[in-house]
Amino acid sequence: MKASDLREKTVEDLRELQASLARDTFQNRLKNFTNRLDDTSLIRKTKKDLARVITLLRERSAGAPPAAPAKAPVAAAAAEAKPAPAAPAAPKKKKTAAKKSEAKES
């Protein structure tokens, strides 16, 4: 199930689909536990579909506009981005053997 197909559905349809997917997820888990599920990938697929539906319902309840794929040219974005000036790296301090032995004694 694609998210683009789900975006075309109404809120009522999505709620019905959510209920049926939740039921299917439970049934698949139960069948897997009793060794009656032939295709165990159905568990993962139904869970992902359920997550898609829940995400769309939350987007619509929050009033967020539907996400549209961005088709901005990559070259223009790369040209605008300037690299930050590199800061000089501070030399790492090494512990000497004398400091280690002093630490062990205390």
Summary of the structure (lengths in Angstrom):
residues: 106
radius of gyration: 27.2
end to end distance: 64.9
largest distance: 73.4
contacts: 180
relative contact order: 0.09
helix: 62%
strand: 0%
